[in-house]
Amino acid sequence: MNKISLIISREYLSRVRKKSFLITTLVVPLVIIVFYAAIIAISMQGSTEKQHIAVLDEANLFNGKIDSSNKTLAFTFIHHETEKTFINKYEAEGYDGFLYIPGDSTSLNSGKFSLHSTASASMTTMSDIEDIINKTMRNKQLLANGIDPAAFDKMAENASLENTVDTKEGSKKNFAGLAYGVSFACGMLIYMMMIIYGTQVMRGVTEEKTNRIAEVMISSVKPFQLMMGKIIGIGAVGLTQFIIWMMLMFLMQMAIPLVFPDLMQQLNDTAMQNNEGMSMAATAMQGLSSLPLMKIMLLFLFYFLGGYLTYASIFAAVGSVVSEDQQEAQQLIFPILMPIILGFVMMTKAINDPNSSMAVFGSIFPLTSPIVMMGRITYDVPVWQLLLSMSLLVFCFIFFTWVTGKIYRTGILMYGKKPSWKEMIKWAVRKG
């Protein structure tokens, strides 16, 4: 145990003391928050370019007026022109395009209209104009049948369904969108961290093999001890970096209202205009209170560590058999990435259907459980499934570390031979 602790200390300190660790730890959250702030700034500015659209309404569909709240489109009705004569004029007169509505009843009933433009119109522009036309045609049909469009809109309003979660502490209002976001964010983080820090373990083992350091170490340390210490040490580096990132992201998130003082007020005003009855911040806080946050954090930490340790041991096996040829490493890590990607795909299914057979299997199978279980974490997962999933994950980590140690013992001393999974399996099952 003392040898393992020495290896853990060496792996941890040798990486934490590097300048690259400090730069990465500080730069990554800064880049993320700058990107986040840029998105907010762009979304607050909105669209500034207004398109001027001429309208040739031969069917008198709009009665000479278009009522639209769309601020990016400006409509002007053109008279005493036809589609053929106006094609060569609208650009010179300063229009970005013109909407042609034919006067024959056949075209009007079929809903076939034309938007002429000098360049391809965007999907947003096409959709906005289609909505205007459809709304106008619907209102005309309602009026023709003696129905007031405004009264019809009130009767056709969508119902609002709330989910109330009944717990021992009382009833709490649940927000499905927030639960979905928390589950997806947890799964995405574990998915990214397993790949990022798993490849770090592989590179660390490859560097020691290239520098011939491992040849000295395996003469005094058992392969299992060396693998355990290396995996835990690099994992501790990743966990330290992750915690620092979360702290910096939280502090920077708190600073956003200072940088954009009008942002929260605009969001709250929008919420009140939509008759939501509360600010977005209050809604989010109420939604978070309905989630088992302590349970989510503890299980996230467990599955983060368990998933990392399991896959790091496999990445370490690959690192022990490759030298400086990165193409060899890429070929060998592809089978490792497949269950990780599969777990991410299964997680997207588990979020929407947490009790499906696929979601249950994926959250128990140790190679996919770190990611898939996060998709079910905001729901009531049976205790036996949690215990079985956690037990299998721990067993899988220990087993893969033991197997990797046997592969490492042979692979770390092998030079000049192209590795393969077939050879690695032979080393793993060989006795002695």
N, C-alpha and C positions, 0 to 999 in steps of 0.2 A: 504493500500500500504506500510505503514511503517513496518507492521509485516512481509510482504513478503520480504522486503529488509533485515530485521534482519535475517530471515531464510536463505536467499541467502548468506549473509555475514558469518553466522555460518557454513553452509555447505562448503563454499569455503575455508575459512581460516583453518577449522579443518582438511581438507584434504591436503592442500598445505603445511602446516607446518609439516606434517609427514615425517619421514625419508624415508619411502617407496616411497613417491611421488618423492623425489629427486633422489633416486637410480634408480627408473624405468625410470624417465625422461632422465637420463644421460646414463644408461646402454643400453636401447633399441636401440637408434641410433648408439651407438658404436658397438653393436653386428651386426646390419644390415650392417654397413660400413665394418666391418672386414670380414663378409661373402661375401660382394660384392668384396672386395679386393682379397679374396681367389679365387673367381671365375675368376677374371681377371688374377691372377698369374698362375692359372692352365691352362687357355686358352692360355696364352702366351707361356707356356712351350711346349704345344702340346704333341703328343705321342712320347715316347722315345723307346719303344719296337718295334723292327722290326721282322716281321715273315718271315721265310725262307721257301718258297714253291717250291717243286720240280714239274716239268712239264713233263708228259709223253704224248707227242703229236704224236700219231700214225697217225692222219689225216694230219699232217704238216700244221695245221691251222695258226700257228704263224711264220712259216718259220724259226724257231730257234731263234726268237728274239721277246721280248715283250717290246714295247715302252709305258712306263707308268710314269706319274709324281708322282705316289703314293709313298711316302717315307717310308711307314710302311710295304710295301711288297717287298720282294726280290725273284726273280724267277731264278731257275736254271734248264736247260733242261737236262733230263736224257735219255740216249740212251741204246739200247741193254737190255732193261728190259720190262717186261709185268706188267699188273696190279696185277696179282696174285703173281708174284715173288717179287715185290717191296713192297708189304704190310708189310712184315716182316723185311724190311731193312731200310725204310726211317727214322724211329725214331733213330736208332743206328747211322745213318749217319748225324744226326744233323738237320734234317728237321722237321718243325712243322706240315707239311702235304704235300700231293702231289695232283696235279690236273691231272686227267686222261681224255684225249680226245680220244675216240675210233676211229679207222680208217675206220669203215664201214660208207657208205654214209647215211644209214638210221638214225643212231644216230646223225650224223652231221646235217642233215636236220631238225631233230626234236629238236635239241638244248639240248639234254640230256647229261650232262657231270657230272663227280663225283669229289668231293673234299674230299679226305681221310684225317682224322686227329685223333689224340689220344684222343681228347676231343671235345666237341661241339664247332664248329666255331661260332664266334660272327656274328650278323646280319650285322655289318659294313664290316667285312671281306668278307662275302658272297656277299654283294652288290657290293663291289669294284671289286671283281673278275668277277662277272657277267657283270659289265659295261665294263671291259677290253675285255671279250669274245664277247659281243654284238658289241662293236665298231670295233673289228677286223673282225668279220663276215660281218658287214655292208660295211666296206671298200673293202673287197674282192668282194662282190656283185657289188659294184659301179665300181670297176676296170674291172670286167667281162663284164659290160655293156658299157665300154668306158667312164666312168665318173671319173674325178679327185676328190678324196675325199676332198682335201683341198679347191678346188673351190666349191664343194657342200656345205661344212660347211659355207663358206662365203654367199652363196645364201640362206642358211637355217637359218641365224641369226634372232633372235627374234626382233620384232619392239619395240621401246621404246615410250610409250605413256605418255605424261605429262598432268596434270590437271591444267589449268589456271583459277583462281577465279577472276571474274570481279566484283569489288566493286566501290563505289563512289570515293574512294581514288585512284583507278587505278587497273590495273591487277596485280595479284600476283600468283606466282607459288605455287601450293598446293602439299603436300606430304601426300598421303593417309595413309602410314604406321605410320607417326608421328601423324596424326589426330586420327587414331585408338588407338595408344598407350596412348595419352592424355585422350581420352574418357574412355578407359578401366581402366586407373590408377585412375581417379576421381571416377568412379563407385566402384572400388574395395576398395578405402579408405573409402568411405561412408558406404559401406557394412560392413567393419571391425569395424569402429567406432561405428555404431549403436549397434552392438552386444556387443562390449567391454564395452562401457560406459552405455549401457542399463542394463547390468548385474551388473554394479557397483551401479546403482540406486537401483536395487532389493536387493543387499546385504546390502546397507546402511539402507534401510527401515527395513530389517529383523533384523539387529543388534539393531536398536532402539526398535523394538518390544521385542526382547529377553532381553534387558537391562531395559525395562519398562520406557524408557525415553519418548516414544511417549504418554504414558498415561497422563503425566504431560502437554505435549505440546498441546494436543487436547482440554484441558480444557480451554485454552485461545485463541486458534487460530482455525479458520474455516478449515475444511478439504481441501477445494479448495486452500486456501492460503498456507497451509502447503505443499500440493503437488506441487504447482507452485514454491514456494521458494526452495524446495528440488531439483526439477528437474532442475531449472535454475542454482542453485548453483553448483551441480555436473557437469552440462553441461559446466559451466564456467571453472571448473577444467580441463575437457577434452579438451576444446578449448585452454586453456593456455598450456597444455602439448603438444597438437598438434602443436601449433605455435613454441614452443621451439624445438620440434623435427625437424620441417621444417628448422629452422634456423641452427641447428647443422648439419643436413644432407647437407645443402647447403655449410656450411663451410668445412665439411669433403670432400664433392665432389670437392671443389676447391683445396683441399690438395692432391688429388689423383695424379695429374701430378707431384707433388714434390716427392711422394713416388715411382711412376713408371714413371721416366722421359722419357723413351723410348716408352711409350705406345701410346701417341698421334701421335708421329712421325711414328710409325709402322702403325697405322690406316690410317693416311694421305697418306703414301706411297702406302698402299693397294688400297686406293681409286683412286690414280693417275694411278696406274697400270691397273685398270679397266676402265680407260678413263672416269671417272666420271667428271673430269674437275674442281673439287673443293674438299676441305677437308671435312671430315665428320662433323667437328664442324661448318664450314660455311654452309653446307647443312642443318644441324639442325636449325641454326639461321634463315636461309631463310624460312624454313618450319614453324617455330614458328611465324614469322612475318606475315604469311598468315592466322593465326588463330586469332579469336577475344579474345585475352588473358584477357583483362579487364572484358569482359562479362563472360568468363569462370570462372574467380576467384570469381566474385560477386555471380554468380548463384551457384557455388560450396559451397560458404559460406552459402548462404541461404538454400540450400537443405541439407547441412550437419546439420545445426542447426534445421531446420524443421523436418528432419527425426529423428534426435536424440530426440527432444522434444516429438514427437509423440510416438515413441516406448518406450521412458523412462517412460512415463506416464503408459503404459501398464505393463512394467516390475515392476513399483512401486506397481501396484495393486496386482501382484503376490507376491511381497515381503511382503505385508501387511497381507497376509493370511497364509503364511508358517512360521514355527518356525525354528528349527535347522536341520530339516530333509531335506537334499539336494535332496533326491530322489523325494520328493513331488514337490520341485521347478522345477526339470527337467521335470517332467510330465506336469506341467502347462505351462512352457515356450515353449514346442514343438509347439503348435499352433501359438505362436508369431513368431517363427523362420520361419515358412512355407512361409508367404508372403515375408519375407526378402530374402530367398533363391529363391523364384519364381521371385522376382525382379532382382536378379543377373542373372538368366537364361534368362530373357527377355531382359536384357541389352546386353548380347552377341548377341542376334538377332537384337537389335536396332542399334548396331554399324555397322552392315553390311547392314541393310535395315532400315534406320531411318524413312522412311515415310510409313512403313507398318502399317496395322490396329492394330496389336499387339503392336508395338512400340509406337504408338500414345496413345492407351488405357493405356499401362503401365506407360507412362510418365505423364498421367493426374490423374490416380487413386492414391489417397494419400498414400496408404500403399506400393506402389511400385515406385511412382514417384521420390523419392530422389535418387534411384539407376538408374532407367531406363532413366530418363532425362539426366543423365550424358553420356549415350550412344549416345544421339542425340545432345549433347551440341556443338560439333564442326561443326555441320551442321546448315543450316538456318531453325530454328524452328519458325513457325508462332507465331506472338505476342499473338494472342488470346489463343493459346494453353499454352503458358508460363503463361499468367495471370490467366487462369482457373486453371492450375496446382498449381500455388502458392497460390491462394485463397483457393482451396480445402484443401491444406496441412495445412494452418493456421487454418482453421475451424476445421479440423480433430484433430489438436493438442489441441485446446481449448475444444472441445467436450470430447476427451478422458481424459483430465485432470479433467474436471468436473465429469465425470463418475467414474474415479479413486478415486476422493475425497470421493464419496459416498461409494465406496467399502472399502476404507481405514478406514473410520469412524467406520465401523462394524468389519472389519477384524483385525485391530490393537489390538482390545480388546478380540479377540477370541483365546482361548488356548485349546489344547487337542482334537480338532476336525479336522479330515482330510478334507482339503478344496477341492472344485471342482469348475469348471467353471459354473455349474448350480447354485450353491449357490451364486457365485459372481454376476451372472446376476440378481438374485433375489434382492440382495442388491442394485444393480445399478438402478433398475426400481422402487424400493420401495419409496413411498412418505414420506416426513417428515424427 
